[in-house]
Amino acid sequence: MSSYKETFVSTQLGKVRVWEKGRGKRVGFFAGVGGLPKWTPFLDRLSENYRVIAPALPGFPGGPSSEPLDGPLDWVLAVGDAFDAAGLDGGDLIGASIGGALAMEVAAIWPGSVRKLVLISPFGLFEEAAPVADIFAQPPNRMVDVLSAKPAELGAYYKDPDGANAGDWEVQTLNANIAAAAIIWPLGDTRIAKRLGRIGADTLLVWGDGDKVIPQSYAKRFAAGLGGKSKTQIIKGAGHMAEFDQPNAVAKAVSAFLG
Amino acid sequence: MKVMWFHLMPYQDLPVDFKDKHNSVWVDIDPKLYDPVAGHRLYNEYIDELVYADKVGFDGICVNEHHANAYGLMPSPNLIASTLARETKNAAVCVMGNSVALYNPPTRVAEEMAMLDCISGGRLIAGFPVGTPMDTCYAYGQNPSNLRERYYEGIDFVMRAWREEKPFSYNGRFNQQRYVNAWPRPIQKPNPPVWIPGGGSVETWDLCAKNSFVYASLSYFGHQASKVSLAGFWNAMKERKKERNPFQAAFLQFVGVGENRKEAMDLYRESADYFYGRCLHTDPSYANPPGYTTEATVRARVGSQVMQAAEASRRRVRQDTSDIFDAGHVVIGSPDEVADKLRAVCKEMHVGHLMLLLHYGNMSAQLTRYNTDLFAKKVLPQIKDLFENEWEDKWWPTGMPAVTEVRAPMGAAAE
């Protein structure tokens, strides 16, 4: 993987790490569970065609602490600030999983700010008949099994690369999971259903065919609620974190949609 | 030393193949396993046992709070405590719950505990556990990302509700109330003694040290596990240059007394196996929702081999219950052996409040009575004096205030 640029921008909540690579149209990326502890092949593929910009969200690696955030309003403002400070206003936006839940908020609350929206298996809805999995209630250190079709690779991705700072990495993962819980505990229903109609941006819904967290049937529910046009693409051989499991296929689908 | 009789109130009819056929004793336990008619018998039997402990001279009787749990049938410890407040006369009534983060507004906790203090005549010990992840985050759906902050605020709220002399407004992070006015008021001034159950979180040591609360190590793995927790607490006290008064600490121990060790092993094996085998069959998936264990505790564990060893030992016991007695999870033996052991560990850990589980698992009423009687007659007299001459217990209920003046009857107001 070739090098990417790291900068830090200021927001009211604190410093936000921004990773950037590539040229062309601006495409923002809000990461999912665990955030971005490392650069990823998916962002690499995408940066071949676009200027990829990934701001770290509160609580996730590189982001300011999420501790001061009390409710949805605080969260949306903090994420909106990071989005603006990273220079994403008016660009395209990809949100995966928990990042998808937050990307929908940005697109719903500031409708002009997102040109095209990509949602990779986003959290936000809950149906009792087809429940969203409880990603936190998993055997110790086995959350990866439910998140990915390649759990061993995902486990390695979350680990301290040289093993020298295991404690810091454990704390980084803990904080990312605390932020995730703050957003989706206990059911994953962020009440986005009330705001989906405000999202006028054309939207691509991406789902791994082996998603064990959010049933594929949710794609239809999101599509039905969205205010703009949408289409859905299923990715073969992928779990909940489709962009991690099948970076090439997801990058290809996204590129075809964004144009 | 104060010696207390603690009841968990376990359900006794979990099937023999419970471990194989069911996922967990907690959170998702099959509701069909609960027979309310058995529940009727158990509640009454268990309340009788606590009342009996008061009669035979235990200093305190304890209840606690669990939810969706087959080894702890007290979702509302206050209901049991209110019965105990009426049916007992001397023992401290120690409520090792309410998990204050679960109650909205926490006014309810201030009110009910004040009621208990009034009914019992100032015998309440107010326990505030954060609550296990299973109870709080899963059975009650609380968000683990802010559970601890909510808990600290809840304690602060209740303490103010007891102490403030006028109605007040509370503008907290999680609780906003225009009028906080806890009626009734507790008898004990400025508040009933506050005890905090802990299991090795750095924050709980600091909370107790800072606020002069009792730190109560409630482990099912006996003094070996409590040693680590209590050492952490005394260390936090030392860092704050606080007095090392053993009465600011408590610990829980399972005990089985027999005429001799062999008899005790024969008598208590089944109940211990039931508890450690079936009652502690919990799904580890529910054990660590994000935020329940804090950054400070994670860092402390990464850096502490002692804490890692203690955890490894606990994990081993969950797998293998053959060494329940040898490892000291349950202290068993003749009265003299038990007394010697308890004196030694209380001295070693510097603990002035001993909480005993003399009933556990599916122990029958008859065996519970035998264990209780033998302990009261032959062990209690041998350990009661510990620390009593050297230290003052400032964390024990005061009872009713001494009557210093006779109030004028209503209507006979002074001119």
Interface residues (C-beta under 8 A of the other chain):
Chain A: S66 D70 F136 A137 Q138 P139 P140 A166 G167 E170 V171 L174 N175 N177 I178 A179 A180 A181 A182 W185 P186
Chain B: C137 Y138 G141 N143 P144 S145 N146 R173 D283 P284 S285 Y286 A287 N288 P289 P290 G291 T293 E295 V298 R299 V302 G303
